[in-house]
Structures are given as structure tokens and as C-alpha cells.
Amino acid sequence: MLGVATCGGISGGHINPAVTVAFATLGKFPWKKVGHYLLAQHLGGFVASAVLFVTYKDALDSFDPNRTITGDTATAYIWATYPKDFVSIPNCLLDQIVGTGLLMFTALATIDQRNMDIPKWMHPIVLGFMISALAMCFGANCMAPLNPARDFATRCFTAIAGYGSEVFTYRNYWWIGLVGPHLGAIVGGWIYYLGIELHLPPTKEEERLAEHHELTVALNSNDRKSAI
């Protein structure tokens, strides 16, 4: 909520790389800016991880001095996600495609002025509630990554903060939080676009611009005829 509310008027509040890429595939965001956004998003996740680590270092040293990923004193999950023992890796991938697809679908429905026209000040609240709901609904399998910057960037930090290479080798799961959300956001975005957005009536502003364009074309046509 804080990220969207703070940066929404500056950068669009893209704090999720998967959402940024999905917007680009829909033509709602320029591809030339995607690389810059993804770099900033992952860097933000990395820096936030460092801040959290330093803030709770004494507690970590006391509770989990060996920096473990599994077991009763494991703390690696504070930063990145890890699958439960009962779930398969393909199931984790499906979990993230569905979960992030719902997130992207909701995001598009929320900001679409031709749909419910939800006020901008409510966007962070709606999206915040949706992300909380998705985390609760999809947390059972693999802790609901939903955002590559919240999983991959943080995983990279833990690798150099004492947890070692096992953060990447554990059950060969590391790529799920990177690939799954991207696929899910693209799928969810296109489902909304094809199933909802294409069938919505234009806004009053769009109608006004269309009428202005038609009038301009008609006047230009008359001017050419007069010149002839």
C-alpha cells in the first residue's frame, strides 16, 4: 500500500516486475523503460532485505546463528519463499501463475476508468487488501511469492548474508518466484483485456476526443475541397 500510494503519481507505483512486464505486453507501458524499472524494483528488494537484516541481526544471531533454511530455527523464509514438503515444484509453478494472474486481473480492474472508475486514492487500499487476501489464500503451498523482486532479489541477499548457496539449490525451487509471477501476470492481464476491457464503453473524455478528431478530419476535408 505504501509503495503504490507514494510512487503512484510518479512512476505508476510499479513495485512488481511481473506487473511491469505484463503492462508492456498489453501496450500500456513502453518496453524501453522495462529494463530500468526491473532493475530498480530488484534493487529495492535487495536494499530492503539489507535494512531488515541489520535491524534484526541481534535477534537472528540469538535464534538462528547458523542461518538455516529448514528446521525449527530456520529464518531464511523471512526474506524469500520456500515450498512446503508436501507440494511438488510443478504445483508451485501453477500456484504462482494462478495467484499472480488474479493479482494482475485485480490491478487492471482497479485502475480501469471505463470499468468501476475507482477513485485513485482508493487504489492502494484495494490492491493492498487483494495482496493480503492472495497471500492468505496461496500461502499454503510455497508462501505466495507473487512478486519477483520480493523473492529473487531477497534470495540473492540471503545468499551473501550467511545462508549460502542452499537458498538456490533447495529443491531446485529458486526459479519459481521469478518465472511463475511473470507468466501469471501476463496471463491474468490478457484475460482481463480480452474478456473485460475490450467490451467496456468509452469514457466521456474518450468520446469527447473522438468527436474532436472526427470534427478535425471533416474540417480538413472541407478545406481541401475548397482549395480545389
C-alpha positions as CSV (number, residue, x, y, z in Angstrom):
1,M,0.0,0.0,0.0
2,L,2.8,2.4,0.9
3,G,4.7,1.8,-2.3
4,V,1.7,2.4,-4.5
5,A,0.4,5.4,-2.5
6,T,3.9,7.0,-2.5
7,C,5.0,6.4,-6.1
8,G,1.7,6.1,-7.9
9,G,1.8,9.6,-9.2
10,I,5.5,9.5,-10.2
11,S,6.2,6.1,-11.7
12,G,2.8,4.5,-11.7
13,G,3.6,2.6,-8.5
14,H,5.2,-0.4,-10.3
15,I,6.8,-2.2,-7.4
16,N,6.3,-5.6,-9.0
17,P,8.4,-6.6,-12.1
18,A,5.7,-9.1,-13.2
19,V,3.1,-6.3,-13.4
20,T,5.5,-4.0,-15.3
21,V,6.2,-6.7,-17.9
22,A,2.5,-7.6,-18.2
23,F,1.7,-3.9,-18.8
24,A,4.3,-3.8,-21.5
25,T,2.8,-6.8,-23.3
26,L,-0.6,-5.1,-23.3
27,G,0.9,-1.9,-24.7
28,K,0.2,0.1,-21.5
29,F,3.9,0.6,-20.7
30,P,6.8,1.3,-23.1
31,W,9.2,-1.6,-23.5
32,K,12.2,0.8,-23.5
33,K,11.5,1.6,-19.8
34,V,11.0,-2.0,-18.7
35,G,14.7,-2.7,-18.0
36,H,15.1,0.4,-15.9
37,Y,12.0,-0.5,-13.8
38,L,13.0,-4.1,-13.3
39,L,16.5,-3.0,-12.2
40,A,15.1,-0.5,-9.7
41,Q,12.5,-3.0,-8.4
42,H,15.0,-5.7,-7.7
43,L,17.5,-3.3,-6.3
44,G,14.7,-2.0,-3.9
45,G,14.0,-5.5,-2.8
46,F,17.7,-6.1,-2.2
47,V,18.2,-2.9,-0.2
48,A,15.0,-3.6,1.9
49,S,16.4,-7.0,2.7
50,A,19.6,-5.5,4.0
51,V,17.7,-3.0,6.1
52,L,15.6,-5.8,7.7
53,F,18.7,-7.9,8.3
54,V,20.6,-5.2,10.0
55,T,17.5,-4.2,12.1
56,Y,17.1,-7.8,13.4
57,K,20.6,-9.0,13.4
58,D,20.9,-9.5,17.2
59,A,17.6,-11.5,17.2
60,L,18.9,-13.6,14.3
61,D,22.2,-14.3,15.9
62,S,20.4,-15.4,19.1
63,F,17.7,-17.5,17.4
64,D,19.4,-18.8,14.3
65,P,23.2,-18.3,14.5
66,N,23.8,-20.8,11.7
67,R,21.5,-19.1,9.3
68,T,19.4,-22.2,8.4
69,I,16.7,-22.7,5.7
70,T,14.9,-25.7,7.2
71,G,14.3,-26.9,10.8
72,D,12.8,-25.4,13.9
73,T,15.1,-22.4,14.0
74,A,15.0,-21.6,10.2
75,T,14.8,-18.0,9.4
76,A,15.6,-17.9,5.6
77,Y,11.8,-17.7,4.9
78,I,11.7,-14.3,6.4
79,W,13.2,-13.0,3.2
80,A,12.4,-15.5,0.4
81,T,9.8,-18.2,-0.1
82,Y,10.3,-21.9,0.2
83,P,7.9,-24.8,-0.8
84,K,6.3,-27.0,1.8
85,D,7.4,-30.6,1.9
86,F,4.1,-31.9,0.5
87,V,4.0,-29.8,-2.6
88,S,5.7,-30.5,-5.9
89,I,7.7,-27.9,-7.9
90,P,5.2,-28.1,-10.9
91,N,2.4,-27.4,-8.5
92,C,4.3,-24.4,-7.1
93,L,4.6,-23.0,-10.6
94,L,0.8,-23.4,-11.2
95,D,0.2,-21.9,-7.8
96,Q,2.1,-18.7,-8.8
97,I,0.6,-18.5,-12.2
98,V,-2.9,-18.5,-10.8
99,G,-2.1,-16.3,-7.8
100,T,-0.3,-13.6,-9.7
101,G,-2.8,-13.8,-12.5
102,L,-5.5,-12.9,-10.1
103,L,-3.4,-10.1,-8.8
104,M,-2.9,-8.6,-12.3
105,F,-6.5,-9.1,-13.1
106,T,-7.5,-7.1,-10.0
107,A,-4.9,-4.4,-10.7
108,L,-6.3,-3.8,-14.2
109,A,-9.9,-3.8,-12.9
110,T,-9.0,-1.3,-10.2
111,I,-7.3,1.3,-12.4
112,D,-9.6,0.9,-15.4
113,Q,-11.6,4.1,-15.6
114,R,-14.1,2.6,-18.0
115,N,-15.0,-0.1,-15.5
116,M,-15.9,0.9,-11.9
117,D,-13.9,4.1,-12.1
118,I,-12.5,3.6,-8.6
119,P,-11.0,6.8,-7.2
120,K,-7.2,7.0,-7.3
121,W,-6.9,7.4,-3.6
122,M,-8.5,4.0,-3.1
123,H,-6.2,2.1,-5.5
124,P,-3.5,1.4,-2.8
125,I,-6.2,0.2,-0.4
126,V,-7.9,-2.1,-2.9
127,L,-4.6,-3.5,-4.1
128,G,-3.3,-3.9,-0.5
129,F,-6.4,-5.9,0.5
130,M,-6.1,-8.0,-2.6
131,I,-2.4,-8.8,-2.0
132,S,-3.2,-9.7,1.6
133,A,-6.0,-12.0,0.6
134,L,-3.9,-13.7,-2.1
135,A,-1.1,-14.2,0.5
136,M,-3.5,-15.9,2.8
137,C,-5.2,-18.0,0.1
138,F,-2.0,-19.0,-1.8
139,G,0.5,-19.2,1.1
140,A,0.0,-22.9,1.9
141,N,2.0,-24.3,-1.0
142,C,5.0,-22.0,-1.3
143,M,4.4,-18.9,0.7
144,A,2.9,-16.9,-2.2
145,P,5.9,-15.0,-3.8
146,L,3.6,-13.1,-6.2
147,N,6.4,-10.5,-6.8
148,P,9.9,-11.5,-8.2
149,A,11.5,-8.5,-6.5
150,R,10.2,-9.8,-3.2
151,D,11.6,-13.3,-3.8
152,F,14.5,-13.3,-6.2
153,A,16.2,-10.1,-5.0
154,T,15.8,-11.1,-1.4
155,R,17.1,-14.6,-2.1
156,C,20.2,-13.1,-3.6
157,F,20.7,-11.1,-0.5
158,T,20.4,-14.1,1.8
159,A,22.9,-16.0,-0.3
160,I,25.6,-13.4,0.7
161,A,24.3,-12.8,4.2
162,G,25.2,-16.2,5.7
163,Y,22.6,-18.6,4.3
164,G,24.8,-19.7,1.4
165,S,24.1,-21.3,-1.9
166,E,21.4,-23.6,-0.5
167,V,18.9,-20.7,-0.9
168,F,19.1,-21.5,-4.7
169,T,19.7,-25.3,-4.5
170,Y,17.0,-26.2,-2.0
171,R,14.6,-28.5,-4.0
172,N,15.6,-26.5,-7.2
173,Y,12.8,-24.1,-6.3
174,W,14.5,-20.7,-6.7
175,W,13.2,-20.0,-10.2
176,I,9.5,-20.4,-9.3
177,G,9.3,-17.0,-7.7
178,L,10.9,-15.5,-10.7
179,V,9.2,-17.2,-13.6
180,G,5.7,-18.0,-12.1
181,P,4.7,-14.5,-11.3
182,H,5.8,-13.2,-14.7
183,L,3.8,-15.9,-16.5
184,G,0.8,-15.4,-14.2
185,A,0.7,-11.6,-14.6
186,I,0.8,-11.9,-18.4
187,V,-2.0,-14.5,-18.5
188,G,-4.1,-12.5,-16.0
189,G,-3.6,-9.3,-17.8
190,W,-4.6,-10.7,-21.2
191,I,-7.7,-12.4,-19.7
192,Y,-8.8,-9.1,-18.4
193,Y,-8.1,-7.3,-21.6
194,L,-9.8,-9.8,-23.9
195,G,-12.6,-10.7,-21.6
196,I,-13.5,-7.3,-20.0
197,E,-11.6,-4.2,-21.3
198,L,-12.4,-4.7,-25.0
199,H,-16.1,-4.8,-24.2
200,L,-16.4,-1.7,-22.0
201,P,-17.9,1.6,-23.3
202,P,-15.6,4.6,-23.8
203,T,-15.3,7.2,-21.1
204,K,-16.7,10.7,-21.6
205,E,-13.2,12.0,-22.2
206,E,-12.6,9.4,-24.9
207,E,-15.9,10.2,-26.5
208,R,-15.0,13.9,-26.5
209,L,-11.6,13.3,-28.1
210,A,-13.2,11.0,-30.7
211,E,-15.8,13.7,-31.6
212,H,-13.0,16.3,-31.7
213,H,-11.0,14.1,-34.0
214,E,-13.9,13.5,-36.4
215,L,-14.6,17.2,-36.5
216,T,-11.0,18.0,-37.3
217,V,-11.0,15.4,-40.1
218,A,-14.2,16.8,-41.5
219,L,-12.9,20.4,-41.4
220,N,-9.6,19.4,-43.1
221,S,-11.5,17.6,-45.8
222,N,-13.7,20.6,-46.5
223,D,-10.7,22.9,-46.6
224,R,-9.1,20.6,-49.2
225,K,-12.3,20.6,-51.3
226,S,-12.5,24.4,-51.1
227,A,-8.9,24.7,-52.2
228,I,-9.6,22.6,-55.3
